[in-house]
Amino acid sequence: MAMALNSNDPRPAYLQVADLLRAQIRTGVLKPGDQLPAGRELSEQYSIASMTVRQALRVLVDEGVVVSRQGKGVFVRSDVSNPAQSLIVDNQVLAELRTIRQEISVLTQRVSALEAQR
């Protein structure tokens, strides 16, 4: 059964899928040590390309929420003592990164304006 992603969400599909999988882990639908569905299954489930699934899984691997085992699959990490707390910290870091990016953008525009005055 295909699940539609939120078409009103401005974020890329891979981030939406990562959030959906993260929510399943946080709520206990997927428990520590559980194997995530295969890439093909996730692709069909969310009606997205396999590359998009790989990007979503890469986000979760980079966050340390899941671990990928070559030839075996992707598994919810069993050594995360409190995944909900880990996600809160990750969200705080992401919020800070967004703020930094916005500040850099403003500074870049100011520098460009100053250089244009020369």
PyRosetta script that sets phi, psi and omega in degrees:
from pyrosetta import init, pose_from_sequence

init()
pose = pose_from_sequence("MAMALNSNDPRPAYLQVADLLRAQIRTGVLKPGDQLPAGRELSEQYSIASMTVRQALRVLVDEGVVVSRQGKGVFVRSDVSNPAQSLIVDNQVLAELRTIRQEISVLTQRVSALEAQR")
pose.set_psi(1, 123.2)
pose.set_omega(1, -178.8)
pose.set_phi(2, -78.7)
pose.set_psi(2, 136.7)
pose.set_omega(2, 176.6)
pose.set_phi(3, -109.7)
pose.set_psi(3, 129.2)
pose.set_omega(3, -177.8)
pose.set_phi(4, -82.9)
pose.set_psi(4, 139.0)
pose.set_omega(4, 172.6)
pose.set_phi(5, -80.6)
pose.set_psi(5, 163.4)
pose.set_omega(5, -178.4)
pose.set_phi(6, -74.5)
pose.set_psi(6, 108.6)
pose.set_omega(6, -178.4)
pose.set_phi(7, -70.1)
pose.set_psi(7, -16.9)
pose.set_omega(7, 177.9)
pose.set_phi(8, -86.8)
pose.set_psi(8, -8.2)
pose.set_omega(8, 179.6)
pose.set_phi(9, -79.0)
pose.set_psi(9, 121.9)
pose.set_omega(9, -177.5)
pose.set_phi(10, -73.4)
pose.set_psi(10, -11.1)
pose.set_omega(10, -178.6)
pose.set_phi(11, -74.5)
pose.set_psi(11, 151.7)
pose.set_omega(11, 176.8)
pose.set_phi(12, -60.5)
pose.set_psi(12, 155.0)
pose.set_omega(12, -177.5)
pose.set_phi(13, -57.0)
pose.set_psi(13, -37.8)
pose.set_omega(13, -177.0)
pose.set_phi(14, -64.6)
pose.set_psi(14, -33.3)
pose.set_omega(14, 177.4)
pose.set_phi(15, -71.7)
pose.set_psi(15, -36.1)
pose.set_omega(15, 176.9)
pose.set_phi(16, -64.2)
pose.set_psi(16, -43.8)
pose.set_omega(16, 179.9)
pose.set_phi(17, -65.2)
pose.set_psi(17, -42.0)
pose.set_omega(17, 177.7)
pose.set_phi(18, -59.2)
pose.set_psi(18, -41.9)
pose.set_omega(18, 178.4)
pose.set_phi(19, -64.2)
pose.set_psi(19, -40.9)
pose.set_omega(19, 179.3)
pose.set_phi(20, -64.2)
pose.set_psi(20, -42.5)
pose.set_omega(20, 178.5)
pose.set_phi(21, -68.1)
pose.set_psi(21, -40.7)
pose.set_omega(21, 177.3)
pose.set_phi(22, -59.3)
pose.set_psi(22, -41.7)
pose.set_omega(22, 178.7)
pose.set_phi(23, -63.6)
pose.set_psi(23, -38.4)
pose.set_omega(23, 178.2)
pose.set_phi(24, -64.8)
pose.set_psi(24, -34.7)
pose.set_omega(24, 178.0)
pose.set_phi(25, -72.2)
pose.set_psi(25, -44.8)
pose.set_omega(25, -178.4)
pose.set_phi(26, -61.4)
pose.set_psi(26, -39.2)
pose.set_omega(26, -176.7)
pose.set_phi(27, -86.8)
pose.set_psi(27, -4.1)
pose.set_omega(27, 176.9)
pose.set_phi(28, 89.9)
pose.set_psi(28, 2.9)
pose.set_omega(28, 175.0)
pose.set_phi(29, -62.4)
pose.set_psi(29, -42.4)
pose.set_omega(29, 172.1)
pose.set_phi(30, -108.5)
pose.set_psi(30, 120.6)
pose.set_omega(30, -175.1)
pose.set_phi(31, -101.5)
pose.set_psi(31, 161.2)
pose.set_omega(31, 176.2)
pose.set_phi(32, -51.3)
pose.set_psi(32, 130.5)
pose.set_omega(32, -178.9)
pose.set_phi(33, 92.2)
pose.set_psi(33, -16.2)
pose.set_omega(33, 179.1)
pose.set_phi(34, -67.6)
pose.set_psi(34, 145.9)
pose.set_omega(34, 175.0)
pose.set_phi(35, -88.3)
pose.set_psi(35, 134.1)
pose.set_omega(35, 175.3)
pose.set_phi(36, -72.7)
pose.set_psi(36, 155.8)
pose.set_omega(36, 175.5)
pose.set_phi(37, -56.7)
pose.set_psi(37, 153.1)
pose.set_omega(37, 179.0)
pose.set_phi(38, -61.4)
pose.set_psi(38, 155.3)
pose.set_omega(38, -179.5)
pose.set_phi(39, -53.6)
pose.set_psi(39, -43.2)
pose.set_omega(39, 179.9)
pose.set_phi(40, -61.9)
pose.set_psi(40, -41.7)
pose.set_omega(40, -179.9)
pose.set_phi(41, -64.8)
pose.set_psi(41, -43.7)
pose.set_omega(41, 177.8)
pose.set_phi(42, -64.4)
pose.set_psi(42, -38.4)
pose.set_omega(42, 178.2)
pose.set_phi(43, -60.2)
pose.set_psi(43, -44.4)
pose.set_omega(43, 179.0)
pose.set_phi(44, -71.1)
pose.set_psi(44, -40.6)
pose.set_omega(44, -177.5)
pose.set_phi(45, -60.4)
pose.set_psi(45, -40.6)
pose.set_omega(45, -177.1)
pose.set_phi(46, -104.1)
pose.set_psi(46, 3.4)
pose.set_omega(46, -179.2)
pose.set_phi(47, 53.7)
pose.set_psi(47, 52.5)
pose.set_omega(47, 179.8)
pose.set_phi(48, -131.8)
pose.set_psi(48, 164.7)
pose.set_omega(48, 179.5)
pose.set_phi(49, -71.9)
pose.set_psi(49, 155.0)
pose.set_omega(49, -179.9)
pose.set_phi(50, -63.0)
pose.set_psi(50, -32.1)
pose.set_omega(50, 177.3)
pose.set_phi(51, -63.3)
pose.set_psi(51, -37.2)
pose.set_omega(51, 178.6)
pose.set_phi(52, -65.7)
pose.set_psi(52, -39.7)
pose.set_omega(52, 176.2)
pose.set_phi(53, -62.0)
pose.set_psi(53, -45.5)
pose.set_omega(53, -179.7)
pose.set_phi(54, -60.7)
pose.set_psi(54, -39.3)
pose.set_omega(54, 178.5)
pose.set_phi(55, -64.4)
pose.set_psi(55, -42.3)
pose.set_omega(55, 179.4)
pose.set_phi(56, -62.5)
pose.set_psi(56, -44.5)
pose.set_omega(56, -179.9)
pose.set_phi(57, -66.6)
pose.set_psi(57, -35.5)
pose.set_omega(57, 178.1)
pose.set_phi(58, -62.1)
pose.set_psi(58, -40.0)
pose.set_omega(58, 177.7)
pose.set_phi(59, -59.2)
pose.set_psi(59, -46.7)
pose.set_omega(59, -177.9)
pose.set_phi(60, -68.3)
pose.set_psi(60, -36.2)
pose.set_omega(60, 176.2)
pose.set_phi(61, -65.1)
pose.set_psi(61, -46.4)
pose.set_omega(61, -179.6)
pose.set_phi(62, -61.8)
pose.set_psi(62, -32.3)
pose.set_omega(62, 178.2)
pose.set_phi(63, -77.8)
pose.set_psi(63, -13.7)
pose.set_omega(63, -178.6)
pose.set_phi(64, 81.8)
pose.set_psi(64, 15.0)
pose.set_omega(64, -179.9)
pose.set_phi(65, -80.6)
pose.set_psi(65, -35.5)
pose.set_omega(65, 179.2)
pose.set_phi(66, -130.1)
pose.set_psi(66, 164.6)
pose.set_omega(66, 177.0)
pose.set_phi(67, -128.6)
pose.set_psi(67, 137.7)
pose.set_omega(67, 178.9)
pose.set_phi(68, -100.2)
pose.set_psi(68, 129.2)
pose.set_omega(68, 177.9)
pose.set_phi(69, -114.6)
pose.set_psi(69, 115.4)
pose.set_omega(69, -177.5)
pose.set_phi(70, -50.2)
pose.set_psi(70, 125.3)
pose.set_omega(70, 177.5)
pose.set_phi(71, 77.9)
pose.set_psi(71, -4.2)
pose.set_omega(71, -177.7)
pose.set_phi(72, -113.1)
pose.set_psi(72, -42.3)
pose.set_omega(72, -177.8)
pose.set_phi(73, 134.4)
pose.set_psi(73, -165.6)
pose.set_omega(73, -179.5)
pose.set_phi(74, -115.9)
pose.set_psi(74, 132.2)
pose.set_omega(74, -173.7)
pose.set_phi(75, -126.8)
pose.set_psi(75, 146.8)
pose.set_omega(75, 173.6)
pose.set_phi(76, -68.0)
pose.set_psi(76, 131.4)
pose.set_omega(76, -178.6)
pose.set_phi(77, -62.3)
pose.set_psi(77, 134.5)
pose.set_omega(77, -179.6)
pose.set_phi(78, -93.5)
pose.set_psi(78, -10.9)
pose.set_omega(78, -177.6)
pose.set_phi(79, -99.7)
pose.set_psi(79, 12.1)
pose.set_omega(79, 175.2)
pose.set_phi(80, -88.7)
pose.set_psi(80, 111.4)
pose.set_omega(80, -174.0)
pose.set_phi(81, -67.4)
pose.set_psi(81, -37.7)
pose.set_omega(81, -179.5)
pose.set_phi(82, -142.1)
pose.set_psi(82, 86.3)
pose.set_omega(82, -176.3)
pose.set_phi(83, -60.3)
pose.set_psi(83, -32.3)
pose.set_omega(83, 179.8)
pose.set_phi(84, -63.3)
pose.set_psi(84, -42.9)
pose.set_omega(84, 178.9)
pose.set_phi(85, -65.2)
pose.set_psi(85, -40.0)
pose.set_omega(85, 178.1)
pose.set_phi(86, -60.3)
pose.set_psi(86, -39.9)
pose.set_omega(86, -179.9)
pose.set_phi(87, -68.8)
pose.set_psi(87, -36.1)
pose.set_omega(87, 177.5)
pose.set_phi(88, -62.3)
pose.set_psi(88, -45.9)
pose.set_omega(88, 178.8)
pose.set_phi(89, -61.9)
pose.set_psi(89, -45.0)
pose.set_omega(89, 178.8)
pose.set_phi(90, -58.7)
pose.set_psi(90, -42.7)
pose.set_omega(90, 179.6)
pose.set_phi(91, -65.9)
pose.set_psi(91, -36.1)
pose.set_omega(91, 177.1)
pose.set_phi(92, -65.4)
pose.set_psi(92, -42.7)
pose.set_omega(92, 178.8)
pose.set_phi(93, -63.7)
pose.set_psi(93, -43.0)
pose.set_omega(93, 178.8)
pose.set_phi(94, -62.6)
pose.set_psi(94, -40.1)
pose.set_omega(94, 178.5)
pose.set_phi(95, -63.3)
pose.set_psi(95, -41.5)
pose.set_omega(95, 178.3)
pose.set_phi(96, -65.4)
pose.set_psi(96, -39.7)
pose.set_omega(96, 178.0)
pose.set_phi(97, -63.3)
pose.set_psi(97, -40.3)
pose.set_omega(97, 177.0)
pose.set_phi(98, -60.4)
pose.set_psi(98, -43.4)
pose.set_omega(98, 179.0)
pose.set_phi(99, -61.7)
pose.set_psi(99, -44.3)
pose.set_omega(99, 179.2)
pose.set_phi(100, -62.2)
pose.set_psi(100, -43.7)
pose.set_omega(100, 178.7)
pose.set_phi(101, -60.5)
pose.set_psi(101, -42.0)
pose.set_omega(101, 179.4)
pose.set_phi(102, -63.4)
pose.set_psi(102, -42.6)
pose.set_omega(102, 179.4)
pose.set_phi(103, -64.6)
pose.set_psi(103, -39.8)
pose.set_omega(103, 177.5)
pose.set_phi(104, -63.5)
pose.set_psi(104, -41.2)
pose.set_omega(104, 178.8)
pose.set_phi(105, -60.5)
pose.set_psi(105, -44.5)
pose.set_omega(105, 178.4)
pose.set_phi(106, -62.3)
pose.set_psi(106, -44.8)
pose.set_omega(106, 179.5)
pose.set_phi(107, -63.9)
pose.set_psi(107, -39.2)
pose.set_omega(107, 178.2)
pose.set_phi(108, -61.8)
pose.set_psi(108, -42.0)
pose.set_omega(108, 178.2)
pose.set_phi(109, -65.1)
pose.set_psi(109, -40.1)
pose.set_omega(109, 179.7)
pose.set_phi(110, -65.5)
pose.set_psi(110, -42.9)
pose.set_omega(110, 178.7)
pose.set_phi(111, -63.2)
pose.set_psi(111, -43.2)
pose.set_omega(111, 178.6)
pose.set_phi(112, -60.4)
pose.set_psi(112, -41.3)
pose.set_omega(112, 179.2)
pose.set_phi(113, -64.7)
pose.set_psi(113, -41.8)
pose.set_omega(113, 178.8)
pose.set_phi(114, -64.9)
pose.set_psi(114, -41.4)
pose.set_omega(114, 179.4)
pose.set_phi(115, -66.6)
pose.set_psi(115, -31.6)
pose.set_omega(115, 179.0)
pose.set_phi(116, -69.3)
pose.set_psi(116, -24.4)
pose.set_omega(116, -179.0)
pose.set_phi(117, -78.3)
pose.set_psi(117, -15.0)
pose.set_omega(117, -178.3)
pose.set_phi(118, -68.5)
pose.dump_pdb("model.pdb")
